[in-house]
């Protein structure tokens, strides 16, 4: 039971127990047809039934409900009794007395037939009893009685209180052969010579079935006797209840003469001083018969048992004629039906229990249109000339003592015929219509199985007519339709008849044209449900079918499924058609849409630009009858900034950034389809920076700075620094920065600075300024000698001033503003 839990195992065990109980033979009970003795009743039950009834706790209440008087049941004291004993004889108490006092150690007699009350008539053990109080009766045991007894008479000696010497004291047991009265004591030694002969009396009790009491003849009562009761014997005696035991008492007495005296006491072991023996006599006399217990008079030696109307049991004499109860297990045999054809069947059934006289055979069709009844003396029969597809019911009754036993039941259907003229009348994507002619005879229904040739599907339908529409099939599949005629209960089937046919493939859905180009487009759709082997695509314009090229870039099962249709005319209206190809050469319904190819592109696209605008112009020749427009798109850094639609062949974009690279793309538009693009790029013109100035200066360097132009994408600048005085010119590209530094300059010199914006190799007008390095002065002393033909001319102040002014003008003219200079005059008074 594997890994089942205890609860699961317990449930399974209980279920098996219940199943076994339910499948056990069902027992039936019958009242005998007449009164009979127990033996005759049993004989009748064995002949006409199974046996006399056996009572159990499970069926006793059932038996009590079907009787209203005393009835024999299958129980007697000795179930194997052979009826040799005359049950009508009077009860022989003497014989019974002898039996119980027999010395045979096996305790058996001719009247013993085993242990009583052990088995029912059917051999079941007696595990359940329901006796009326006081039953069954048992025979009371009797004491062992000899044919004669011995009695002794002795005079009574006087009593004293002096203890006697040690001696063996034994109360006399009833029935003792010594003849001594109860309670007598015999001295162990006499005053005579010890060589006198001794008499030893031995009581032997054997095979006693009841050792708990002995019958006291003197008092006419039972005397209790314990097996271990203490009596002083010369030899020990072991008493065991229910076993053989021997009581031996050695009584030694000196016999000298008839004048010997015996010591006697009535109730005490105390004796007087030993006296001379008393003369006594001993003689045998007949023993009286025992008193028979009253219950033994009602005892029945080999009784049988009846059940009273209210349930309890009592014993009765087996010879009495009383009602009786038989039982029989319900006959649960079976009919074996074999070799069934469309018109015959072979039958065989189980033999009935006991003495079966014959079998009554009954067969009839389920519609009662045919029947047959006959008496059979064998266990098989073959039915012939039956109708195909017809149900038949069989009953076989085993007849026993002119009584029908539980019938054996069987049923079967003959094999039905096959359908005729099976034909396919129509089919769709999911159905196939079939028709046929019904077979001869009867039938219950037609079982139709549709099996796909791929082995992936199997559908069942049951019909009763002569045509059907088999639905629920898969699109585009081939099926074999297998017909079998069946009967009710589905126990018999005809031979199979089959026919094959295909379902039509489905149609595509969500068909659309995408990525329309001027000479090609993509078609995509969702494949149909079910199976298919491919697709067929066709293209047509307003006048003819087109020789388009169709390529399949995707897998056949892809969803959506895509194809590329190329070699088309640009700017043309097209009809596109798609149908599904299926098995059996079938095609699905055509699905079509209308689409356009994109128009052709423009040509000779030219761009011109200013600081803030771009102008585009192009050429285009439309197809006759087409109404095209144009769409121009402006892009900056890959991002579309502006789009304009126009019917003219030029467009202008303004308010643009300066020094910026723009791309213009132009499309021809027809039915919202754009032609392939034509594009070109151009920079807007740069504008100069502003605010050029000296940022810092040293005695040999100058750094300039400026402000970049607004709304400009300029990233490059070019700077120049020159000095005509020093014949100095130096250009410098500084990239995307607004500072420029020049080194290696002359101190105190003035330089001219220019900066321009550079874009697409175009340079804007410059922004200019001057810069002067830091002055690092050098003093130069000049001495002048004035001579003049005119006396004192050189001494005049005017003359000196004029000379100095002429000198100053000379330096200014020579150096100008290019180099820092300063002329100072030293008055003569300061000269050395």
Secondary structure, DSSP 4 states (H G I P E B T S, - for coil): -TT--HHHHHHHHHHHHHHHHHHSPPEEEEE-SS-B-HHHHHHHHHHHSSEE----TTTHHHHHHH-SS-EEEEEESSTT--S-S-TTSPP-HHHHHHHHT---TT---TT--SSSS-B-TTS-B-----BPTT-S--PPP-----SEEEEEE-PPPPP-SSPPPS----PPPTT-TT-PPTT----S--SS-TTS----EEEEE-S-S--SEEEETTTTEEEE--TT-----SS-----TTS-EEEEE--------TT------SS-S---S--PPPP-EEEEEEPPPPPPPGGGGG--TT-EEEE-TTS-EEEE-TTS-BEEEEEEE-----EEEES--SS-EEEEEPPPSS---EEEEEEEETTSS-EEEEEESSSEEEE-SPPTT-EEEEEEEEEETTEE-SPEEEEEEPPPPPPEEEEEEEE-SS-EEEEEEPPSS--SEEEEEEEETTSS-EEEEEE-SSEEEE-SPPTT-EEEEEEEEE-TTS--B---EEEEEEPPP---EEEEEES--SS-EEEEEEPPSS--SEEEEEEE-SSSB---EEE--S-TT-SSEEEEEES--TT-EEEEEEEEE-GGG-BPPPEEEEEEPPPPPPEEEEEEE-SSEEEEEEE--PPTT---EEEEEEEETTEEEEEEEESSSEEEEESPPBT-EEEEEEEEEETTEEPPPEEEEEEPPP---EEEEEEEE-SSEEEEEEEPPSSB---EEEEEEEETTTTEEEEEE--S-SEEEEESPPTTBEEEEEEEEEETTEEPPPEEEEEEPPP-------------SSTTTTTSHHHHHHHHHHHHHHHHHHHTTTB--------GGG--
